[in-house]
Structures are given as C-alpha cells and as structure tokens.
Amino acid sequence: MSAANDLLRDYQHVIAELRLITGSKGIFDVIVDGDMLYSKAVTHRHAKPGEVLDLFREKYAQDVEVYER
C-alpha cells in the first residue's frame, strides 16, 4: 500500500500505531494513533497519490523532520 509506505518511510519515528482498514465495496480507511486520517467511505473516492501523506503532514507533522534514512 503506497499510503502506508509513504507514512512509514517518512514518519516512522512519530507514529505509534498505523492501521489500514479495508472492507467490502472498496472501503479504505487510514487510522493513525487512533484518529481517522482518511476514509474512502467519507470521501467516496480513492485517495490520490501522496494525498494521505499530505494529510498526515498537515495534521501531525508540520514541525517534524522526516525520518533520516
């Protein structure tokens, strides 16, 4: 999953728990540390490439450096 790879690549040092929930009819939810970050059920569309990572940065990581590889 691209969304999970993006989040863990750049912010593994600040994420305690990451859950990707899939279900029937293409349901796709991204939950970070217990908070819903993205839900296809709410938006009625798939996330665009990089969209979940951008949402994470806006909500959780405005002042956080990306993980140094």
N, C-alpha and C positions, 0 to 999 in steps of 0.2 A: 504494500500500500504506500503510495507516494506521500500521502499526508503524514503517516506515522514516521516514515523515513526522514522526511524534512524536519519534523519536530524533534526527533531523537538525535539527528545529526547535529543540529544547531543548539538545542536547549536541553540535552540530557542531564545537565548539571543543575537544572532548576525544576524539572518535572519529577514529582514523586510517583505519580500514577498516570498512565495513559491508557484509555480504553477506546477501542474502535468497536462499535456495535453494528453488526449487520443483521438484516432480517428479511422477511418476505417483502416482495414488491420493491426491491432495491433500497430498502431503508439503510441509511448510513449515518451514524452519529459518531461524533468525536467528543469524548469527555476527558478533560484534563483536571486532575486533582479534584474530582467530584463535580466540576462545573461543566455544563454543556457548552462546547465551543462552536460546534457546527452540527446541524441536523438537516438532512435531506427532507425529512418529513415536514419540517417547518418551511424550508425554502422552496420545496417542490422541484428541486433541480440538483444535479451533481455539482460538487464544488469544482471551480475552475482550478487549473494547475497553479499552485502557490497560494491559493486563497486561504486555506486553513492555516498555513504558516503566517500569512499576513494578519489574520485574525488573532492568532496567538501573540504575535509581536505587539499588536495594538493593546491587547487586554492585559498581558502579563510581563512583557519583556521590553518595555520602552527604554529602560535604563540598564538592560542586561546585555553584556557582551556574549557573542556566540561562543559555543564550546570550542576551545582551542584543540585542534587535531594534532 
